Every structure is written in structure tokens, then in C-alpha cells.
């Protein structure tokens, strides 16, 4: 399934980043600026896949063979992390399944630790998903993967230990090396698990939460994040990370501690990290032949294809086409000639689209909706934002900026007039805040356009 569309609108987020980790982290603040744009084209901006790692490098020294992707930050002269492109880990339905792997060994002397940097994050959530197979773990417990801040502070560790009876235990620690939480279940050595780590930034001091999700062989990967992780660590006495900027692999100095890791995906949403189809973008534009939709995937597993659905009001959708999946990173297009659907399509109305991605096993998930303003041969009346909350800007009518424009009328879908007056002047929007939620038609002269009040 592909991850859900983040927003229908263009959003800019201004984040007050802290530079380093502090025991008493000050409150992170953010301002979300949403700019709603509807014109002759529309697109949706997706949350970020920070990196995907398949370990397809030449066998041997990871840091030497990864073309700078992985950098040693400790033990650079010691035992190297070894990569093997021909030793794959697999997990059914996981986007990172089937690539190469790295072996993390233990040594009582000097072992290399390495990290891969990503765009620094200091708000929202950061997810890391990967496959892991432990061959041994100490009864005292130790960690072999973790996040790092942009200044190199170790945060958010994954721990493993033997319970003394031959059972593997997995747990997490948000910041300290003495405060951690283990999952209650027992796990097996020499078995490949899919692990998802989530670090959630929460405003305030000592509020961040670090969670662990574990999927055993045969488990299905859910479309949305499970409500209950296997383990959560959020101690009020452990400091929060000012930011996260790298994912690290660690070779333990405690014996025995050996594991194999593959298919790492670091992202800002559950879907990007864990689901088998990752959609990078979805956009549309009006052309002479109709409305052209384009979408791009970064990875696909078990993808039957995409149903394209269309609506005239953003609420009631009908299927207008199907595009088969390629089961690899691909760019897709679909042309709606504006006569293929039974739903109403007017030359000056907005047309709404969404994708229904379907797996080979029948599972499916819907995207959110994009909107395209159709170009009509007659007239040029247009409105934005659409949907609208308070003020509706009207374009495409002749008027003097210093005076009021022509008369307008607004009708509901029952044909009842609910608002009338003069179109505003001077770039002022038409106040529709008093209208109940629903679909309406704005009429100016001989032209009309549909909009949605939210």
C-alpha cells in the first residue's frame, strides 16, 4: 500500500531548531503556514523519505565501499562493519525486502561504528524500519542500532538481550543507557524480524516518546500505524533530542552480540517507512486533451495497480480508469478526457481526483484528493481556495479595483439562493464564513463555478 497523501494544500513549516542536545531542552516551537492554491493545475506535497538503504555495495568494508553514504564515527581503525550484497534478508510485503545486508559483530577490543546522515528533523516523528536477525545477545543487554543528533549525540537505541533461558528480548531506550523498556514477548534467534522504530517529538521538556514495533514472519504490515507498540520509552527524567540527523550501526564490545541487518528505510511517516508502495508525488494539470494526472513511486512490492477515481464535488467518486503496477520505482500517467465519467464535469468547474492503490492480495488504500480547475472555451471564472473556510477569492471577472464588481449569486445544490451581492473590490475575498459546510455554485453573469465550503 502507499502512504497517505500528507495534505491537499501547499504547506510551509517554519521550525525553531535547537542546535544541540541539552538535558533541559527548551520547548520546540513551530508555525504552520498553509497556502491554498487552486488554478489550472494541482499537486500534492508528500512527506519525506529521508533515505533507503539496500546495502548493494561491493562486499566487504561498508564505509570504504558505500561511496560516502556511511561514515565511521567510532573505532575507525578497528574491526570493520561488513556488507554482503548476496546475503539478503527478506520479509513479505516490506519495501526494503530482498537487498543486501550488513553483519554487526562484537569485539572486546576495538570495533567500528558507522552512521548515515539524513536531513535534520526536529518536529513531528522520525521512523526507521529495517529487517534484523540476531544470532546471539548478552544477558546484560546491549544496543546495535540507534539515532544520532546532528551534533553526534547518541539517542534512541534498540536493545537486545538473552533472558537466560535462550529467549531473545528486544527493547528501547530514548536517551539513557540505564533506563530502557523491553517488549514482553519472547523472540527467537536466527529469525528475521521487521522492526520499526519511532521517535516522536513532543513540545515541552522531557516529553518525547520512543516506540518499538516488531513484526514476526507471517505478520502482515498494517496500512496505518498500530495503536499499541510492543515497547515505549518516555522517561520524564531522560532528556529529549534537540533533533535527529543520522541513523547509526554499532558493533558491541559485550560478548556475545551478533546480528545481521538489511533494508533500512528512514522516513517521517509510517507509510513511507514500512509500507510496500511508496508514492513520491501525485499531481494533475489541465491540457487541451483533458486533465493529465501524473504520479511517481520510489518503490513497489505486491502492487496490482491504481484505480483512478473522479468527482465533481470532492465527496462522491467514481472509477474512471485503472493503471497496472510495475512493481518497481515508476512514473505513471493517466489522461481524463472529461467525458469518460458519469459524474458531472463543467468547463469551469473544479474536478477532484484520488488514487486507490490495490495490492495483489486485495488490500487497498485511498490517497487524499487533488483538484484541477478545468479550462473552458467559454469564460474564465475561477475561485480559490477551494475548499474554502472563510473568504473566497474570485478571478476572471472585469471590474474596477476601486469599486465593487458585478453582482454575484450563490446557490446550494438544491438550487436555492443562499447569498447574493456585489463582488468585492481591491483584492478582498468574498466572505462565505456563514455558509454551512457543503457544495455550492457561484454565479457571476452568465458564468458559474462550483466550490466547497468546509
MILUM-835332 format. One record per residue (C-alpha): residue number from 0; x, y, z. Coordinates in steps of 0.001 Angstrom, whole numbers, plus 500000, padded with zeros to 6 digits. Example, Ala and Ser with C-alpha at 12.3 -4.5 7.8 and 13.67 -1.06 7.14 Angstrom:
+-----+--------+--------+--------+
|  nr |      x |      y |      z |
+-----+--------+--------+--------+
|   0 | 512300 | 495500 | 507800 |
|   1 | 513670 | 498940 | 507140 |
+-----+--------+--------+--------+
//
This chain:
+-----+--------+--------+--------+
|  nr |      x |      y |      z |
+-----+--------+--------+--------+
|   0 | 500000 | 500000 | 500000 |
|   1 | 501212 | 503516 | 499546 |
|   2 | 501402 | 506045 | 502283 |
|   3 | 498585 | 508508 | 502598 |
|   4 | 498810 | 511921 | 500971 |
|   5 | 500052 | 514350 | 503542 |
|   6 | 497968 | 517398 | 502652 |
|   7 | 495868 | 518681 | 499793 |
|   8 | 497424 | 522077 | 500095 |
|   9 | 500905 | 523525 | 499870 |
|  10 | 502278 | 523906 | 503390 |
|  11 | 505389 | 525628 | 504636 |
|  12 | 506633 | 524826 | 508098 |
|  13 | 508923 | 527174 | 509963 |
|  14 | 510735 | 525329 | 512721 |
|  15 | 512768 | 526790 | 515548 |
|  16 | 515614 | 524243 | 515626 |
|  17 | 517802 | 523735 | 518636 |
|  18 | 521454 | 523182 | 517699 |
|  19 | 522494 | 520547 | 520210 |
|  20 | 521087 | 518090 | 522710 |
|  21 | 520528 | 519597 | 526153 |
|  22 | 519390 | 517811 | 529319 |
|  23 | 516808 | 520520 | 529767 |
|  24 | 515607 | 521017 | 526214 |
|  25 | 513626 | 524171 | 525660 |
|  26 | 510216 | 523949 | 524090 |
|  27 | 510312 | 523471 | 520330 |
|  28 | 508021 | 525858 | 518538 |
|  29 | 506662 | 525717 | 515058 |
|  30 | 504418 | 527732 | 512832 |
|  31 | 502446 | 526022 | 510121 |
|  32 | 501645 | 528259 | 507204 |
|  33 | 499091 | 526769 | 504829 |
|  34 | 498723 | 528388 | 501445 |
|  35 | 495778 | 527068 | 499481 |
|  36 | 496324 | 527163 | 495748 |
|  37 | 493859 | 526081 | 493094 |
|  38 | 494454 | 527035 | 489483 |
|  39 | 494682 | 525201 | 486189 |
|  40 | 496976 | 522649 | 487811 |
|  41 | 497109 | 520984 | 491209 |
|  42 | 499613 | 518875 | 493066 |
|  43 | 500096 | 517377 | 496495 |
|  44 | 503273 | 517670 | 498548 |
|  45 | 504355 | 514464 | 500245 |
|  46 | 506194 | 513914 | 503484 |
|  47 | 509785 | 512870 | 503230 |
|  48 | 511584 | 509562 | 502756 |
|  49 | 514884 | 510519 | 504365 |
|  50 | 516832 | 507591 | 502951 |
|  51 | 516512 | 503983 | 501806 |
|  52 | 519444 | 501561 | 502154 |
|  53 | 519679 | 498170 | 500386 |
|  54 | 523417 | 497521 | 501031 |
|  55 | 524054 | 496678 | 497379 |
|  56 | 527709 | 497753 | 497645 |
|  57 | 530780 | 495664 | 496909 |
|  58 | 531208 | 493017 | 499579 |
|  59 | 533487 | 493987 | 502455 |
|  60 | 534151 | 497232 | 504302 |
|  61 | 530890 | 499234 | 504461 |
|  62 | 532401 | 502670 | 504984 |
|  63 | 535030 | 502145 | 502274 |
|  64 | 532595 | 500769 | 499672 |
|  65 | 529473 | 502901 | 500194 |
|  66 | 530664 | 505957 | 498223 |
|  67 | 530444 | 508178 | 501277 |
|  68 | 526929 | 507173 | 502329 |
|  69 | 528186 | 505653 | 505599 |
|  70 | 530783 | 507334 | 507783 |
|  71 | 532680 | 505833 | 510725 |
|  72 | 532207 | 507813 | 513944 |
|  73 | 533918 | 505421 | 516346 |
|  74 | 536520 | 502666 | 516133 |
|  75 | 537546 | 503574 | 512606 |
|  76 | 540805 | 501623 | 512952 |
|  77 | 539141 | 498554 | 514478 |
|  78 | 537019 | 495682 | 513153 |
|  79 | 535062 | 496971 | 510157 |
|  80 | 531327 | 496621 | 509540 |
|  81 | 530999 | 494078 | 506724 |
|  82 | 528460 | 494313 | 503912 |
|  83 | 527242 | 491432 | 501769 |
|  84 | 525127 | 492166 | 498663 |
|  85 | 524487 | 488433 | 498167 |
|  86 | 523194 | 487708 | 501694 |
|  87 | 519649 | 489088 | 501549 |
|  88 | 517146 | 489383 | 504342 |
|  89 | 513511 | 489030 | 503270 |
|  90 | 510174 | 489936 | 504831 |
|  91 | 506958 | 489517 | 502837 |
|  92 | 505315 | 492816 | 501920 |
|  93 | 508170 | 495052 | 503081 |
|  94 | 509513 | 497593 | 500568 |
|  95 | 513116 | 497029 | 501686 |
|  96 | 512950 | 493223 | 501412 |
|  97 | 515478 | 491248 | 499380 |
|  98 | 518509 | 493521 | 499230 |
|  99 | 521952 | 493013 | 500718 |
| 100 | 522824 | 493145 | 504397 |
| 101 | 525476 | 494109 | 506933 |
| 102 | 526922 | 491971 | 509709 |
| 103 | 527409 | 493587 | 513118 |
| 104 | 529910 | 491635 | 515211 |
| 105 | 531162 | 492016 | 518770 |
| 106 | 534688 | 492555 | 519979 |
| 107 | 536175 | 493200 | 523395 |
| 108 | 538798 | 495434 | 521790 |
| 109 | 538064 | 497951 | 519046 |
| 110 | 535127 | 497799 | 516611 |
| 111 | 533889 | 500298 | 514035 |
| 112 | 530556 | 502109 | 514401 |
| 113 | 529125 | 503987 | 511391 |
| 114 | 526227 | 506296 | 510589 |
| 115 | 524326 | 507568 | 507581 |
| 116 | 523169 | 511190 | 507771 |
| 117 | 519760 | 512455 | 506695 |
| 118 | 518013 | 515834 | 506595 |
| 119 | 517842 | 517020 | 510198 |
| 120 | 514396 | 516673 | 511819 |
| 121 | 513272 | 518459 | 514973 |
| 122 | 509468 | 518141 | 514912 |
| 123 | 506835 | 515569 | 514088 |
| 124 | 508049 | 511967 | 514005 |
| 125 | 511015 | 510068 | 512567 |
| 126 | 510627 | 506371 | 511713 |
| 127 | 513320 | 503797 | 510959 |
| 128 | 512288 | 500404 | 509622 |
| 129 | 514636 | 497502 | 508895 |
| 130 | 514949 | 493732 | 508965 |
| 131 | 517118 | 492206 | 511659 |
| 132 | 518279 | 488689 | 512513 |
| 133 | 520076 | 488142 | 515817 |
| 134 | 522402 | 485184 | 516206 |
| 135 | 523390 | 485981 | 519802 |
| 136 | 522809 | 488533 | 522573 |
| 137 | 524266 | 489019 | 526081 |
| 138 | 522183 | 488505 | 529208 |
| 139 | 523150 | 492015 | 530329 |
| 140 | 521748 | 493525 | 527114 |
| 141 | 523306 | 495968 | 524676 |
| 142 | 522351 | 498028 | 521628 |
| 143 | 523452 | 497819 | 517996 |
| 144 | 521367 | 500464 | 516192 |
| 145 | 520435 | 503991 | 517216 |
| 146 | 519689 | 507518 | 516051 |
| 147 | 522133 | 510425 | 516362 |
| 148 | 521613 | 514160 | 516609 |
| 149 | 523171 | 516490 | 514051 |
| 150 | 526000 | 517085 | 516539 |
| 151 | 526696 | 513390 | 517125 |
| 152 | 524800 | 512720 | 520363 |
| 153 | 523586 | 509108 | 520646 |
| 154 | 519810 | 508855 | 521044 |
| 155 | 517005 | 506310 | 520667 |
| 156 | 518703 | 502922 | 520986 |
| 157 | 517408 | 499436 | 520111 |
| 158 | 518471 | 496926 | 522765 |
| 159 | 518716 | 493128 | 522650 |
| 160 | 519362 | 490667 | 525470 |
| 161 | 519076 | 486980 | 526291 |
| 162 | 516678 | 486223 | 529143 |
| 163 | 518907 | 483409 | 530449 |
| 164 | 516630 | 480709 | 529018 |
| 165 | 517611 | 481104 | 525389 |
| 166 | 514887 | 483623 | 524518 |
| 167 | 515675 | 486877 | 522717 |
| 168 | 514279 | 490086 | 524226 |
| 169 | 514079 | 493404 | 522347 |
| 170 | 513663 | 496845 | 523902 |
| 171 | 514279 | 500561 | 523540 |
| 172 | 515888 | 503463 | 525384 |
| 173 | 515102 | 507057 | 524473 |
| 174 | 518233 | 508726 | 525778 |
| 175 | 519976 | 506965 | 528656 |
| 176 | 521971 | 503771 | 528842 |
| 177 | 520441 | 502728 | 532164 |
| 178 | 516741 | 503466 | 531526 |
| 179 | 515108 | 501210 | 528945 |
| 180 | 511918 | 499249 | 528286 |
| 181 | 511750 | 495720 | 526856 |
| 182 | 508847 | 494188 | 524964 |
| 183 | 507024 | 491490 | 526921 |
| 184 | 507157 | 488895 | 524121 |
| 185 | 509869 | 486320 | 523523 |
| 186 | 511689 | 486299 | 520182 |
| 187 | 513904 | 483705 | 518519 |
| 188 | 517492 | 483748 | 517325 |
| 189 | 518273 | 483155 | 513634 |
| 190 | 514839 | 484522 | 512666 |
| 191 | 514266 | 487602 | 510510 |
| 192 | 512027 | 490245 | 512099 |
| 193 | 510807 | 493554 | 510713 |
| 194 | 511446 | 496288 | 513266 |
| 195 | 510051 | 499834 | 513138 |
| 196 | 511450 | 502468 | 515494 |
| 197 | 509553 | 505723 | 516011 |
| 198 | 510867 | 508870 | 517699 |
| 199 | 508056 | 511357 | 518351 |
| 200 | 508987 | 514960 | 519123 |
| 201 | 506612 | 516473 | 521699 |
| 202 | 506664 | 520128 | 522724 |
| 203 | 507989 | 520824 | 526196 |
| 204 | 510706 | 519307 | 528368 |
| 205 | 511225 | 515529 | 528740 |
| 206 | 508106 | 514781 | 526687 |
| 207 | 509449 | 512987 | 523592 |
| 208 | 508399 | 509349 | 523089 |
| 209 | 510411 | 506488 | 521560 |
| 210 | 508471 | 503405 | 520429 |
| 211 | 509252 | 499924 | 519101 |
| 212 | 507091 | 497887 | 516708 |
| 213 | 508072 | 494275 | 515954 |
| 214 | 506641 | 492100 | 513161 |
| 215 | 507298 | 488373 | 513131 |
| 216 | 507452 | 486191 | 509983 |
| 217 | 503935 | 485763 | 508615 |
| 218 | 502658 | 489031 | 510112 |
| 219 | 501035 | 491493 | 507711 |
| 220 | 502293 | 495073 | 507722 |
| 221 | 499283 | 497276 | 508595 |
| 222 | 498334 | 500232 | 506401 |
| 223 | 498368 | 502575 | 509372 |
| 224 | 500487 | 502715 | 512492 |
| 225 | 499295 | 500279 | 515193 |
| 226 | 497797 | 501921 | 518247 |
| 227 | 499934 | 499871 | 520642 |
| 228 | 503677 | 499370 | 520073 |
| 229 | 505498 | 496402 | 521621 |
| 230 | 507538 | 498777 | 523795 |
| 231 | 507607 | 502510 | 524561 |
| 232 | 510229 | 504503 | 526421 |
| 233 | 509392 | 508052 | 527511 |
| 234 | 511002 | 508638 | 530912 |
| 235 | 510407 | 512067 | 532402 |
| 236 | 513970 | 512064 | 533732 |
| 237 | 515625 | 511385 | 530370 |
| 238 | 516389 | 514373 | 528161 |
| 239 | 514847 | 514897 | 524738 |
| 240 | 516774 | 515125 | 521479 |
| 241 | 517136 | 518631 | 520086 |
| 242 | 516971 | 516974 | 516648 |
| 243 | 517731 | 513755 | 514796 |
| 244 | 520135 | 513797 | 511861 |
| 245 | 521613 | 510320 | 511361 |
| 246 | 520944 | 506593 | 511750 |
| 247 | 523789 | 504507 | 513157 |
| 248 | 525035 | 500916 | 513220 |
| 249 | 527033 | 499845 | 516294 |
| 250 | 529279 | 496857 | 516951 |
| 251 | 529132 | 495900 | 520614 |
| 252 | 532057 | 495409 | 522967 |
| 253 | 529962 | 492982 | 525026 |
| 254 | 530174 | 489275 | 524169 |
| 255 | 528163 | 487710 | 522597 |
| 256 | 526295 | 490298 | 520461 |
| 257 | 525918 | 489471 | 516758 |
| 258 | 523262 | 490446 | 514242 |
| 259 | 522539 | 490914 | 510534 |
| 260 | 520597 | 493964 | 509344 |
| 261 | 519113 | 494837 | 505939 |
| 262 | 516626 | 497051 | 504130 |
| 263 | 516807 | 500228 | 506220 |
| 264 | 514232 | 502942 | 505481 |
| 265 | 514181 | 506214 | 507441 |
| 266 | 511161 | 508469 | 506906 |
| 267 | 508742 | 510917 | 508504 |
| 268 | 505582 | 508774 | 508211 |
| 269 | 504635 | 505175 | 508946 |
| 270 | 503692 | 504529 | 505330 |
| 271 | 506992 | 505748 | 503923 |
| 272 | 508961 | 503611 | 506320 |
| 273 | 507007 | 500358 | 506384 |
| 274 | 504536 | 500001 | 503516 |
| 275 | 505391 | 498215 | 500233 |
| 276 | 504447 | 501012 | 497802 |
| 277 | 505964 | 504422 | 498373 |
| 278 | 504397 | 507270 | 496409 |
| 279 | 506681 | 510266 | 495933 |
| 280 | 504253 | 512635 | 494215 |
| 281 | 500773 | 512950 | 492737 |
| 282 | 499833 | 515929 | 490558 |
| 283 | 497477 | 516973 | 487795 |
| 284 | 497107 | 519661 | 485165 |
| 285 | 494593 | 520710 | 482555 |
| 286 | 495663 | 520175 | 478919 |
| 287 | 493968 | 520503 | 475533 |
| 288 | 493203 | 516784 | 475612 |
| 289 | 491787 | 516808 | 479137 |
| 290 | 493131 | 516531 | 482674 |
| 291 | 496513 | 514777 | 482829 |
| 292 | 497365 | 513037 | 486126 |
| 293 | 500955 | 512072 | 486969 |
| 294 | 502258 | 510128 | 489953 |
| 295 | 505628 | 508664 | 490858 |
| 296 | 506623 | 505797 | 493141 |
| 297 | 510024 | 505274 | 494737 |
| 298 | 509443 | 501561 | 495437 |
| 299 | 506753 | 498937 | 494951 |
| 300 | 506125 | 495441 | 496302 |
| 301 | 502996 | 493331 | 495663 |
| 302 | 501351 | 496201 | 493761 |
| 303 | 498471 | 495185 | 491473 |
| 304 | 497891 | 498771 | 490381 |
| 305 | 495982 | 502017 | 490800 |
| 306 | 492333 | 502804 | 490249 |
| 307 | 491796 | 506447 | 489253 |
| 308 | 488686 | 507979 | 490765 |
| 309 | 486987 | 511259 | 489892 |
| 310 | 484397 | 513557 | 491466 |
| 311 | 482671 | 516832 | 490697 |
| 312 | 482129 | 517744 | 494367 |
| 313 | 485054 | 516120 | 496199 |
| 314 | 482660 | 513817 | 498056 |
| 315 | 481168 | 511304 | 495612 |
| 316 | 483763 | 509468 | 493494 |
| 317 | 483538 | 507083 | 490569 |
| 318 | 486215 | 504950 | 488937 |
| 319 | 487346 | 506322 | 485564 |
| 320 | 490338 | 504093 | 484852 |
| 321 | 492955 | 501603 | 486043 |
| 322 | 496751 | 501649 | 485666 |
| 323 | 498618 | 498395 | 486306 |
| 324 | 501524 | 498451 | 488755 |
| 325 | 505110 | 497876 | 487595 |
| 326 | 506397 | 496579 | 490972 |
| 327 | 509450 | 498817 | 490727 |
| 328 | 510091 | 502548 | 491019 |
| 329 | 507957 | 504074 | 488261 |
| 330 | 506262 | 507179 | 486879 |
| 331 | 502628 | 506806 | 485829 |
| 332 | 500234 | 508974 | 483818 |
| 333 | 496510 | 508907 | 483174 |
| 334 | 494572 | 511228 | 480836 |
| 335 | 490971 | 512007 | 481712 |
| 336 | 489310 | 513370 | 478564 |
| 337 | 486499 | 514803 | 480762 |
| 338 | 483846 | 512688 | 479026 |
| 339 | 484777 | 509286 | 480453 |
| 340 | 482952 | 509572 | 483767 |
| 341 | 479264 | 509711 | 484601 |
| 342 | 479935 | 512414 | 487184 |
| 343 | 479160 | 515977 | 486170 |
| 344 | 482055 | 517888 | 484591 |
| 345 | 481612 | 521526 | 483554 |
| 346 | 484242 | 523525 | 481586 |
| 347 | 484590 | 525932 | 484500 |
| 348 | 484146 | 523537 | 487415 |
| 349 | 486803 | 522002 | 489578 |
| 350 | 487343 | 518301 | 489068 |
| 351 | 488603 | 516216 | 492001 |
| 352 | 490797 | 513106 | 491722 |
| 353 | 492167 | 510453 | 494023 |
| 354 | 494031 | 507150 | 493638 |
| 355 | 493001 | 503785 | 495038 |
| 356 | 496140 | 501615 | 495272 |
| 357 | 495395 | 497879 | 495298 |
| 358 | 497721 | 495064 | 496369 |
| 359 | 497744 | 491611 | 494772 |
| 360 | 496182 | 490238 | 497955 |
| 361 | 493241 | 492658 | 497668 |
| 362 | 494301 | 495175 | 500300 |
| 363 | 493753 | 498756 | 499241 |
| 364 | 494198 | 502307 | 500446 |
| 365 | 492991 | 505676 | 499218 |
| 366 | 495004 | 508805 | 498689 |
| 367 | 493637 | 512149 | 499661 |
| 368 | 492275 | 514348 | 496915 |
| 369 | 493778 | 516768 | 494417 |
| 370 | 491772 | 519301 | 492435 |
| 371 | 492121 | 520675 | 488895 |
| 372 | 490388 | 523784 | 487558 |
| 373 | 489175 | 522910 | 484059 |
| 374 | 489907 | 525390 | 481296 |
| 375 | 486752 | 526152 | 479377 |
| 376 | 486479 | 527637 | 475937 |
| 377 | 483826 | 529901 | 477375 |
| 378 | 484630 | 532242 | 480220 |
| 379 | 487394 | 532245 | 482790 |
| 380 | 485616 | 532479 | 486126 |
| 381 | 487660 | 530820 | 488869 |
| 382 | 487744 | 530789 | 492669 |
| 383 | 490258 | 529891 | 495350 |
| 384 | 490935 | 528479 | 497891 |
| 385 | 488648 | 525557 | 497174 |
| 386 | 487563 | 524086 | 499577 |
| 387 | 487206 | 527393 | 501471 |
| 388 | 486707 | 528196 | 505160 |
| 389 | 486165 | 531940 | 505324 |
| 390 | 486962 | 534144 | 502294 |
| 391 | 486639 | 533160 | 498639 |
| 392 | 488772 | 534974 | 496057 |
| 393 | 487075 | 535399 | 492667 |
| 394 | 489109 | 535697 | 489475 |
| 395 | 488276 | 536145 | 485806 |
| 396 | 485733 | 538983 | 486040 |
| 397 | 486141 | 542547 | 484780 |
| 398 | 485922 | 545235 | 487462 |
| 399 | 487427 | 548484 | 488634 |
| 400 | 489786 | 547869 | 491600 |
| 401 | 488378 | 550953 | 493322 |
| 402 | 484731 | 549982 | 493043 |
| 403 | 482594 | 546959 | 493608 |
| 404 | 482328 | 544447 | 490791 |
| 405 | 479300 | 542824 | 489164 |
| 406 | 476533 | 541076 | 491035 |
| 407 | 477032 | 537530 | 492262 |
| 408 | 474684 | 534810 | 493424 |
| 409 | 475446 | 531654 | 495421 |
| 410 | 473167 | 528619 | 495212 |
| 411 | 473158 | 525358 | 497162 |
| 412 | 472799 | 522026 | 495351 |
| 413 | 469001 | 522225 | 495734 |
| 414 | 469054 | 525337 | 493555 |
| 415 | 468176 | 527651 | 496445 |
| 416 | 469838 | 531068 | 496508 |
| 417 | 471724 | 531405 | 499813 |
| 418 | 473794 | 534551 | 499242 |
| 419 | 473865 | 537495 | 496826 |
| 420 | 475561 | 540868 | 496479 |
| 421 | 478374 | 542711 | 494712 |
| 422 | 481728 | 541003 | 494108 |
| 423 | 484386 | 542561 | 496392 |
| 424 | 486928 | 545049 | 495077 |
| 425 | 490584 | 545688 | 495815 |
| 426 | 491551 | 542040 | 496054 |
| 427 | 489273 | 541413 | 499029 |
| 428 | 487788 | 537941 | 499317 |
| 429 | 484088 | 537213 | 499435 |
| 430 | 483077 | 536330 | 502998 |
| 431 | 481373 | 532911 | 502976 |
| 432 | 482127 | 532002 | 506593 |
| 433 | 478407 | 531958 | 507492 |
| 434 | 477572 | 529251 | 504941 |
| 435 | 477101 | 525720 | 506284 |
| 436 | 479558 | 523070 | 505112 |
| 437 | 478706 | 521659 | 501695 |
| 438 | 478884 | 522243 | 497936 |
| 439 | 477735 | 525474 | 496303 |
| 440 | 477595 | 527185 | 492898 |
| 441 | 478794 | 530774 | 492475 |
| 442 | 477203 | 532579 | 489528 |
| 443 | 478549 | 535847 | 488096 |
| 444 | 476753 | 536998 | 484969 |
| 445 | 476481 | 534062 | 482570 |
| 446 | 479315 | 532129 | 484184 |
| 447 | 479290 | 529851 | 487188 |
| 448 | 481748 | 527785 | 489171 |
| 449 | 481338 | 525188 | 491908 |
| 450 | 483118 | 525390 | 495281 |
| 451 | 483093 | 523523 | 498584 |
| 452 | 482624 | 525216 | 501963 |
| 453 | 484427 | 523361 | 504762 |
+-----+--------+--------+--------+
//
